[in-house]
């Protein structure tokens, strides 16, 4: 191998090494950003019950932020629900179930924390005809 070919091979190796190092750094930076975003997300969790304290399974829970983060969940058989991946801020929470009046509440979500929310629905009142 001549001197010129050896220099060209060394330069090529250096370029490849630097490109690989850059790709690794960018990948690490992206992973850290994703991890940071997960840690900065908050959640709302809780239970939905009627006035006697009995769970209301199947209750639709809608959460709406001022700008974004609109999500929906359905309460499980024990009336429990969790909505995750929310940015810090104030949200409007609406709970609705058949035969019950719609309940609307405000909740504040903080980064990295789960906000507990207990929702008690009242029976819907329908006037007689």
DOMAR-240649 format. One record per residue (C-alpha): residue in three letters; residue number from 1; x, y, z. Coordinates in nm, 2 decimals. Example, Ala and Ser with C-alpha at 12.3 -4.5 7.8 and 13.67 -1.06 7.14 Angstrom:
<sites>
<site res="ALA" n="1" xx="1.23" yy="-0.45" zz="0.78"/>
<site res="SER" n="2" xx="1.37" yy="-0.11" zz="0.71"/>
</sites>
This chain:
<sites>
<site res="UNK" n="1" xx="0.00" yy="0.00" zz="0.00"/>
<site res="UNK" n="2" xx="0.14" yy="0.33" zz="-0.10"/>
<site res="UNK" n="3" xx="0.18" yy="0.64" zz="0.12"/>
<site res="UNK" n="4" xx="-0.11" yy="0.82" zz="-0.05"/>
<site res="UNK" n="5" xx="-0.34" yy="0.53" zz="-0.01"/>
<site res="UNK" n="6" xx="-0.25" yy="0.49" zz="0.35"/>
<site res="UNK" n="7" xx="-0.32" yy="0.87" zz="0.42"/>
<site res="UNK" n="8" xx="-0.65" yy="0.84" zz="0.24"/>
<site res="UNK" n="9" xx="-0.75" yy="0.53" zz="0.44"/>
<site res="UNK" n="10" xx="-0.66" yy="0.72" zz="0.77"/>
<site res="UNK" n="11" xx="-0.86" yy="1.03" zz="0.67"/>
<site res="UNK" n="12" xx="-1.16" yy="0.81" zz="0.58"/>
<site res="UNK" n="13" xx="-1.13" yy="0.62" zz="0.92"/>
<site res="UNK" n="14" xx="-1.12" yy="0.95" zz="1.11"/>
<site res="UNK" n="15" xx="-1.43" yy="1.08" zz="0.92"/>
<site res="UNK" n="16" xx="-1.62" yy="0.76" zz="0.98"/>
<site res="UNK" n="17" xx="-1.53" yy="0.77" zz="1.35"/>
<site res="UNK" n="18" xx="-1.65" yy="1.13" zz="1.39"/>
<site res="UNK" n="19" xx="-1.97" yy="1.06" zz="1.21"/>
<site res="UNK" n="20" xx="-2.04" yy="0.76" zz="1.43"/>
<site res="UNK" n="21" xx="-1.96" yy="0.96" zz="1.74"/>
<site res="UNK" n="22" xx="-2.20" yy="1.24" zz="1.62"/>
<site res="UNK" n="23" xx="-2.48" yy="0.99" zz="1.56"/>
<site res="UNK" n="24" xx="-2.43" yy="0.84" zz="1.90"/>
<site res="UNK" n="25" xx="-2.45" yy="1.18" zz="2.07"/>
<site res="UNK" n="26" xx="-2.76" yy="1.28" zz="1.88"/>
<site res="UNK" n="27" xx="-2.92" yy="0.95" zz="1.97"/>
<site res="UNK" n="28" xx="-2.83" yy="1.00" zz="2.34"/>
<site res="UNK" n="29" xx="-2.96" yy="1.35" zz="2.33"/>
<site res="UNK" n="30" xx="-3.29" yy="1.23" zz="2.19"/>
<site res="UNK" n="31" xx="-3.32" yy="0.96" zz="2.45"/>
<site res="UNK" n="32" xx="-3.26" yy="1.22" zz="2.73"/>
<site res="UNK" n="33" xx="-3.52" yy="1.45" zz="2.58"/>
<site res="UNK" n="34" xx="-3.78" yy="1.18" zz="2.57"/>
<site res="UNK" n="35" xx="-3.69" yy="1.07" zz="2.93"/>
<site res="UNK" n="36" xx="-3.72" yy="1.43" zz="3.05"/>
<site res="UNK" n="37" xx="-4.06" yy="1.47" zz="2.88"/>
<site res="UNK" n="38" xx="-4.18" yy="1.16" zz="3.05"/>
<site res="UNK" n="39" xx="-4.06" yy="1.28" zz="3.39"/>
<site res="UNK" n="40" xx="-4.22" yy="1.62" zz="3.33"/>
<site res="UNK" n="41" xx="-4.56" yy="1.48" zz="3.25"/>
<site res="UNK" n="42" xx="-4.83" yy="1.45" zz="3.52"/>
<site res="UNK" n="43" xx="-5.14" yy="1.25" zz="3.55"/>
<site res="UNK" n="44" xx="-5.49" yy="1.25" zz="3.70"/>
<site res="UNK" n="45" xx="-5.63" yy="0.95" zz="3.87"/>
<site res="UNK" n="46" xx="-5.92" yy="0.88" zz="4.09"/>
<site res="UNK" n="47" xx="-6.26" yy="0.72" zz="4.14"/>
<site res="UNK" n="48" xx="-6.62" yy="0.79" zz="4.04"/>
<site res="UNK" n="49" xx="-6.89" yy="0.71" zz="4.29"/>
<site res="UNK" n="50" xx="-7.26" yy="0.79" zz="4.34"/>
<site res="UNK" n="51" xx="-7.40" yy="0.98" zz="4.64"/>
<site res="UNK" n="52" xx="-7.41" yy="0.66" zz="4.85"/>
<site res="UNK" n="53" xx="-7.04" yy="0.59" zz="4.77"/>
<site res="UNK" n="54" xx="-7.10" yy="0.30" zz="4.53"/>
<site res="UNK" n="55" xx="-6.86" yy="0.29" zz="4.23"/>
<site res="UNK" n="56" xx="-7.00" yy="0.39" zz="3.89"/>
<site res="UNK" n="57" xx="-6.82" yy="0.17" zz="3.63"/>
<site res="UNK" n="58" xx="-6.82" yy="0.28" zz="3.27"/>
<site res="UNK" n="59" xx="-6.82" yy="0.65" zz="3.35"/>
<site res="UNK" n="60" xx="-6.67" yy="0.86" zz="3.07"/>
<site res="UNK" n="61" xx="-6.40" yy="1.10" zz="3.20"/>
<site res="UNK" n="62" xx="-6.30" yy="1.38" zz="2.96"/>
<site res="UNK" n="63" xx="-6.01" yy="1.61" zz="3.05"/>
<site res="UNK" n="64" xx="-5.95" yy="1.93" zz="2.85"/>
<site res="UNK" n="65" xx="-5.65" yy="2.16" zz="2.88"/>
<site res="UNK" n="66" xx="-5.66" yy="2.53" zz="2.78"/>
<site res="UNK" n="67" xx="-5.44" yy="2.47" zz="2.47"/>
<site res="UNK" n="68" xx="-5.40" yy="2.09" zz="2.43"/>
<site res="UNK" n="69" xx="-5.38" yy="1.76" zz="2.61"/>
<site res="UNK" n="70" xx="-5.75" yy="1.66" zz="2.55"/>
<site res="UNK" n="71" xx="-5.79" yy="1.30" zz="2.66"/>
<site res="UNK" n="72" xx="-6.07" yy="1.06" zz="2.75"/>
<site res="UNK" n="73" xx="-6.09" yy="0.76" zz="2.98"/>
<site res="UNK" n="74" xx="-6.35" yy="0.52" zz="3.10"/>
<site res="UNK" n="75" xx="-6.38" yy="0.42" zz="3.46"/>
<site res="UNK" n="76" xx="-6.32" yy="0.05" zz="3.53"/>
<site res="UNK" n="77" xx="-6.54" yy="-0.20" zz="3.72"/>
<site res="UNK" n="78" xx="-6.43" yy="-0.03" zz="4.05"/>
<site res="UNK" n="79" xx="-6.50" yy="0.32" zz="3.92"/>
<site res="UNK" n="80" xx="-6.13" yy="0.40" zz="3.90"/>
<site res="UNK" n="81" xx="-5.96" yy="0.59" zz="3.62"/>
<site res="UNK" n="82" xx="-5.62" yy="0.72" zz="3.52"/>
<site res="UNK" n="83" xx="-5.52" yy="0.98" zz="3.26"/>
<site res="UNK" n="84" xx="-5.15" yy="1.01" zz="3.20"/>
<site res="UNK" n="85" xx="-4.91" yy="1.21" zz="2.99"/>
<site res="UNK" n="86" xx="-5.05" yy="1.55" zz="3.08"/>
<site res="UNK" n="87" xx="-4.85" yy="1.87" zz="3.07"/>
<site res="UNK" n="88" xx="-4.84" yy="2.08" zz="3.39"/>
<site res="UNK" n="89" xx="-5.14" yy="2.32" zz="3.40"/>
<site res="UNK" n="90" xx="-5.51" yy="2.36" zz="3.48"/>
<site res="UNK" n="91" xx="-5.76" yy="2.13" zz="3.32"/>
<site res="UNK" n="92" xx="-6.14" yy="2.10" zz="3.30"/>
<site res="UNK" n="93" xx="-6.26" yy="1.75" zz="3.40"/>
<site res="UNK" n="94" xx="-6.60" yy="1.62" zz="3.30"/>
<site res="UNK" n="95" xx="-6.76" yy="1.30" zz="3.42"/>
<site res="UNK" n="96" xx="-7.07" yy="1.16" zz="3.27"/>
<site res="UNK" n="97" xx="-7.27" yy="0.83" zz="3.31"/>
<site res="UNK" n="98" xx="-7.61" yy="0.72" zz="3.21"/>
<site res="UNK" n="99" xx="-7.88" yy="0.83" zz="3.47"/>
<site res="UNK" n="100" xx="-7.65" yy="1.08" zz="3.64"/>
<site res="UNK" n="101" xx="-7.60" yy="1.45" zz="3.61"/>
<site res="UNK" n="102" xx="-7.28" yy="1.56" zz="3.43"/>
<site res="UNK" n="103" xx="-7.01" yy="1.67" zz="3.68"/>
<site res="UNK" n="104" xx="-6.75" yy="1.93" zz="3.58"/>
<site res="UNK" n="105" xx="-6.45" yy="2.02" zz="3.79"/>
<site res="UNK" n="106" xx="-6.12" yy="2.20" zz="3.76"/>
<site res="UNK" n="107" xx="-5.79" yy="2.03" zz="3.84"/>
<site res="UNK" n="108" xx="-5.43" yy="2.14" zz="3.85"/>
<site res="UNK" n="109" xx="-5.17" yy="1.90" zz="3.72"/>
<site res="UNK" n="110" xx="-4.81" yy="1.93" zz="3.83"/>
<site res="UNK" n="111" xx="-4.51" yy="1.79" zz="3.64"/>
<site res="UNK" n="112" xx="-4.40" yy="1.44" zz="3.75"/>
<site res="UNK" n="113" xx="-4.70" yy="1.40" zz="3.99"/>
<site res="UNK" n="114" xx="-5.03" yy="1.21" zz="4.00"/>
<site res="UNK" n="115" xx="-5.32" yy="1.44" zz="4.10"/>
<site res="UNK" n="116" xx="-5.59" yy="1.24" zz="4.30"/>
<site res="UNK" n="117" xx="-5.95" yy="1.33" zz="4.21"/>
<site res="UNK" n="118" xx="-6.26" yy="1.19" zz="4.38"/>
<site res="UNK" n="119" xx="-6.58" yy="1.24" zz="4.17"/>
<site res="UNK" n="120" xx="-6.93" yy="1.20" zz="4.32"/>
<site res="UNK" n="121" xx="-7.21" yy="1.20" zz="4.07"/>
<site res="UNK" n="122" xx="-7.57" yy="1.29" zz="4.15"/>
<site res="UNK" n="123" xx="-7.87" yy="1.12" zz="4.00"/>
<site res="UNK" n="124" xx="-8.01" yy="1.31" zz="3.71"/>
<site res="UNK" n="125" xx="-8.34" yy="1.48" zz="3.77"/>
<site res="UNK" n="126" xx="-8.60" yy="1.46" zz="3.50"/>
<site res="UNK" n="127" xx="-8.93" yy="1.66" zz="3.54"/>
<site res="UNK" n="128" xx="-9.25" yy="1.46" zz="3.51"/>
<site res="UNK" n="129" xx="-9.48" yy="1.54" zz="3.22"/>
</sites>
